[in-house]
Amino acid sequence: MNLPLVAPTWLAGLFVLLLVLASVEDSWRLRISNWTCLGLIAAAFAAAWLAGPRPSLWQNLLVFAALLGVGLPIFAAGKFGGGDVKLFAAAGLWFSLDGAWRFLMLTLLAGGLLAMIILAVRLVPWGAGARDRVVVLRRRGGIPYGVAIASGALLTAGLLPR
């Protein structure tokens, strides 16, 4: 079940708020709070509970487990942050299998666009003070993939057929 479609307005708003918060956190310090991810998971379970029993709910759990299962080895290899893996799985819990494919594709597209933007921004001759304060501006700084994950989730929620 695609939870953004069946969630009450206040829970859908919480979904958006938590994703925006994760984006800001990741952009600023390349970290995503565990509380943000746990909030997304709790809100997803609340939305599922309020929507009532649906036979397709197993798909949401499968998407969550698959994204966590694929993300953990990538994290272990040092290619993806732990917060990114948790956010990816927590946001994925909101989507069924058909929504998850859209979520995955839109997140990958957003990630590619984000990488190009950050590489271009790093070419600007920022002052040392700016580079000290904003991790993303550093030449060897990481890419806040939480921004791409949040963008993919928000775009998916907005593009789901009603």
N, C-alpha and C positions, 0 to 999 in steps of 0.2 A: 504494500500500500504506500502510495506517495503521501507521506504525512503532511507536507506543506499544504496539500489540497484539502485535507480533512481536519486539520488542527483548528481550534478556535482562534480567533483573531489575535488574542493576547499571547497565545503560544507561538503563533507564526511570527509575531512581533519580537518575541524573545529569541526565536531562531535567528532572525535578522540581526538583532542587537548583539548576540553572542558571536556571530560570524564577523561583524564589524569590529567588535572588541578584539577578537583574535587577530584580525588584519592589522589593527593599530599596534597591538602588542608585538607582533612579529616584525612589523616595519621598524619599530623603534629600537628593539633590543634583540631581535632574532630569537625570541623565546615566546612560547605560548603557554599560558598558565594551565595547570591541570584542572583548576576550578572552571575554566572556560569550557574545556572539553567535557568535564563531568556535567556541567550545566546543559550542554547540548544533548548529552545522552539522557539525562533526567527529563528534559523537555520532550524528547522523542518518545520516551516511555509514557509520559503523561498524555501526549497527543494520541498515542495508540490506545491507551486505556479509555480516554474520552470518546474516541471514535467508535469504540465497541469492538467486539470480536470480529475479526476478518480472517478468512482462510489464507489470505496472501501475506500475512504478517511475517511468516517464516522467511520471506524474501528479504525483508529489511535486516533480519538477523544474519542471513547469509551474506549480504553485502557488507555488513559491519565486520564479520569474521574474515571475509575474503580480503578486504582492504587492510585490515590489521595484519593478516597473515602474509600478504605481499609486502606490506610496508616495513615490517620488523626486520627482515633480512637486508633490505635496502638501508635501513637505519644502522644495522650492525656493520655494514660495509662502509659507513661514514658518508653516504651520498644523500641522506635525507635526515632532517632533524627529528628527534623523538616527539616533539610537540606537533610537528607536521603530520607524522604518522597517526598520532592520537586524534588530531583534528580531522584528518581525512576519513578515518573510521567513524568518528562521532557524527560528522556531517553526512556520511554515507548511510548511516542508520535511518535517516529521514526518507530514504528512497527505496522503492522496490527495484527489481531487476531492470525493467525498462527505463526507469528514471536514473538508475546507477550508470547505465551506458552513456546517457547524456551528461551526467555529472562528471564521469571520467574524461570524456572527450572535451567538454568545455573547460575543465580544470587543466588539461594538457595544453589546450590552446591559450588559455590565460597565462599559464606558466611560461610558455614560449614568448608571448608578448611582454610579460613582465621582465624576463631575462634580457630581452633586447632594450627595453626602456632603461633598466638599471645599468647595463653596459654603456649606453649613451650618456646617462647622467654622470657616470664615473669619469667620463672624458672631460667634463667641465672642471676648470681649475678652482675647486673649492678651497677655502682657507683651511688651515690646520685645525682651527677651532671647530669648524663644521664637521670635519672628518672625525674628530675626537668624540663628538656628541652623537653623531648619526652613523651607526655601524654600517649601514648599506652603502655609504659613500666611500668606504675604505676600499682600496684596490683589491685586497684579499678577503674582503668581507663576503659573507654568504648572501644568498638570495632569499628573501622572506617568502617562501613558498606558501605560507599560510594565507597570503594575500590572494594567490591564484586559487587555492582550495576554496576560500570563502567566496571568491568571484564565481567559480564554477558552481558552487552550491546555490548561490543566489540567482544566477542565470538559469540554472536548471529548474529551480522552484518557480521562476517567472515564466518559463517556456513550457511547462507541463500542460498537456491538454486538459481542459476543464470539463 
